[in-house]
Amino acid sequence: MGRKPLTERVDGDLPAGIAALSEEHRQLLADAIGAARREQAEALAAAAENSLNHIPRLLRGPVRKAVGL
């Protein structure tokens, strides 16, 4: 996965204070945003899997399929 510039990681125009940052600092911010989004996606996936522990075992397969896990 390549390093995306900040303008590809956020919707809309950058606020003036962020746009004034050097290219190096904007890339560091873009990398931090990318890492945070990956961590969030992993946490959401883990939470979805853990939520299946509340479903009886015989129903987990059909429920997993129904919700797209």
BAFI-3210 file (N, C-alpha, C; in Angstrom, 3 decimals, decimal comma, padded with zeros to 6 digits):
// residues 69
n [1|2|3|4|5|6|7|8|9|10|11|12|13|14|15|16|17|18|19|20|21|22|23|24|25|26|27|28|29|30|31|32|33|34|35|36|37|38|39|40|41|42|43|44|45|46|47|48|49|50|51|52|53|54|55|56|57|58|59|60|61|62|63|64|65|66|67|68|69]
n.u [000,834|000,653|001,909|-000,424|-001,158|-002,102|-004,315|-005,776|-006,672|-008,493|-011,764|-012,881|-011,588|-008,393|-007,995|-006,796|-004,635|-003,580|-003,004|-000,923|001,227|004,435|005,326|006,432|005,466|002,723|002,597|003,357|001,142|-000,827|000,009|-000,379|-003,154|-003,909|-002,893|-004,441|-006,980|-006,696|-006,260|-008,717|-010,452|-009,574|-010,238|-013,021|-013,647|-012,790|-014,533|-016,966|-016,633|-016,329|-018,837|-020,349|-020,101|-022,221|-024,238|-025,967|-024,066|-024,955|-026,286|-024,436|-023,017|-025,067|-025,826|-023,415|-023,100|-025,388|-024,896|-022,612|-019,990]
n.v [-001,159|002,155|005,399|007,776|011,130|013,883|015,274|013,313|011,808|013,211|014,684|017,318|020,732|021,504|022,851|026,208|026,401|023,810|023,474|025,231|023,921|022,319|020,192|017,813|017,647|017,575|015,099|013,428|013,804|012,741|010,072|009,399|009,639|007,617|005,364|005,474|005,048|002,422|001,034|001,543|000,183|-002,446|-002,753|-002,504|-004,753|-006,776|-006,335|-006,934|-009,675|-010,591|-010,012|-012,086|-014,013|-013,873|-015,104|-018,151|-021,114|-022,737|-020,908|-019,067|-019,289|-018,839|-016,224|-014,822|-014,936|-013,535|-010,936|-010,319|-011,072]
n.w [000,000|-000,946|000,051|000,702|-000,244|001,924|000,929|-000,353|001,715|003,233|003,143|001,094|001,222|002,653|005,926|006,496|008,325|008,304|005,623|005,438|006,475|006,078|003,293|004,200|006,853|006,351|005,092|007,197|008,853|007,170|007,095|009,784|009,973|008,200|009,571|011,899|010,828|009,861|012,278|013,492|011,739|012,140|014,852|014,741|013,193|014,909|017,048|015,830|015,325|017,968|018,947|018,056|019,945|021,601|020,366|019,882|019,142|016,950|015,377|014,567|012,076|010,004|010,890|010,671|007,900|007,107|008,037|006,713|007,494]
ca.u [000,000|001,473|001,626|-001,330|-001,031|-003,160|-005,501|-006,542|-007,145|-009,557|-012,762|-012,934|-010,350|-007,661|-008,031|-005,632|-003,522|-002,982|-002,457|000,312|002,308|005,361|004,918|006,861|004,542|001,426|002,711|003,331|-000,252|-001,537|000,389|-001,039|-004,577|-004,009|-002,681|-005,615|-008,096|-006,440|-006,509|-010,161|-011,056|-009,245|-011,019|-014,413|-013,740|-012,678|-015,774|-018,007|-016,395|-016,602|-020,275|-020,928|-020,053|-023,525|-025,169|-025,755|-023,135|-025,637|-026,759|-023,341|-022,746|-026,071|-025,777|-022,208|-023,388|-026,423|-024,345|-021,473|-018,683]
ca.v [000,000|003,344|006,523|008,726|012,503|014,307|015,691|012,114|011,188|014,018|015,203|018,779|021,506|021,498|024,127|027,050|026,057|022,548|023,712|026,002|023,038|021,868|018,933|016,732|017,566|017,124|013,661|012,788|013,826|011,771|008,734|009,193|009,423|006,279|004,373|005,506|004,403|000,978|000,545|001,588|-000,904|-003,696|-002,799|-002,766|-006,150|-007,604|-006,175|-007,684|-011,097|-010,845|-009,930|-013,388|-014,857|-013,762|-015,857|-019,599|-021,647|-023,219|-019,776|-018,153|-019,338|-018,057|-014,808|-014,285|-014,776|-012,508|-009,609|-010,130|-011,225]
ca.w [000,000|-001,048|000,934|000,072|000,276|002,839|000,180|-000,697|002,956|003,835|002,214|001,025|001,269|003,915|006,651|006,201|009,206|007,867|004,288|005,587|006,919|005,036|002,662|005,079|007,978|005,826|004,856|008,517|009,275|006,325|007,569|011,077|009,684|007,618|010,631|012,779|010,122|009,860|013,635|013,710|010,969|012,832|016,090|014,372|012,767|016,121|017,811|015,132|015,595|019,385|019,188|017,736|021,148|022,252|019,523|020,017|018,140|015,745|014,570|014,211|010,635|009,273|011,277|010,049|006,470|006,943|008,266|005,831|008,158]
c.u [000,891|001,066|000,764|-001,068|-002,257|-004,438|-006,361|-007,136|-008,295|-010,510|-012,728|-011,563|-009,711|-007,843|-006,724|-004,423|-002,817|-002,352|-001,129|001,490|003,219|004,858|005,286|005,884|003,144|001,461|002,712|001,896|-001,072|-001,234|-000,295|-002,525|-004,782|-003,858|-003,890|-006,812|-007,924|-006,718|-008,001|-010,852|-010,792|-010,067|-012,491|-014,599|-013,678|-013,957|-016,909|-017,859|-016,732|-018,093|-020,962|-020,895|-021,383|-024,611|-024,921|-024,917|-023,820|-026,095|-025,635|-023,036|-023,765|-026,052|-024,568|-022,453|-024,383|-025,859|-023,062|-020,106|-017,901]
c.v [001,238|004,422|007,515|010,121|012,869|014,673|014,503|011,455|011,958|014,483|016,723|019,417|021,405|022,842|024,890|026,679|024,779|022,715|024,462|025,149|022,677|020,534|017,742|016,550|017,138|015,622|012,891|012,722|012,822|010,344|008,408|008,928|008,024|005,189|004,317|004,831|002,887|000,373|000,516|000,443|-002,256|-003,845|-003,094|-004,215|-007,084|-007,522|-006,954|-009,184|-011,446|-010,798|-011,264|-014,333|-014,837|-014,516|-017,349|-020,141|-022,095|-022,086|-018,868|-018,132|-018,542|-016,561|-014,140|-014,013|-013,625|-011,096|-009,346|-010,209|-012,373]
c.w [000,000|-000,062|000,183|000,624|001,116|002,088|-000,257|000,542|003,601|002,743|002,243|001,073|002,646|004,603|006,419|007,053|008,785|006,495|004,366|006,045|005,749|004,475|003,544|006,240|007,525|005,564|006,172|009,046|008,470|006,766|008,897|010,883|009,114|008,664|011,565|012,115|010,056|011,224|013,939|012,977|011,638|014,110|015,799|013,941|013,970|016,946|017,156|015,381|017,043|019,691|018,886|018,938|021,897|021,487|019,760|018,853|016,850|014,830|014,082|012,726|009,837|009,620|010,651|008,562|006,249|007,119|007,473|006,498|007,586]
res [m|g|r|k|p|l|t|e|r|v|d|g|d|l|p|a|g|i|a|a|l|s|e|e|h|r|q|l|l|a|d|a|i|g|a|a|r|r|e|q|a|e|a|l|a|a|a|a|e|n|s|l|n|h|i|p|r|l|l|r|g|p|v|r|k|a|v|g|l]
***
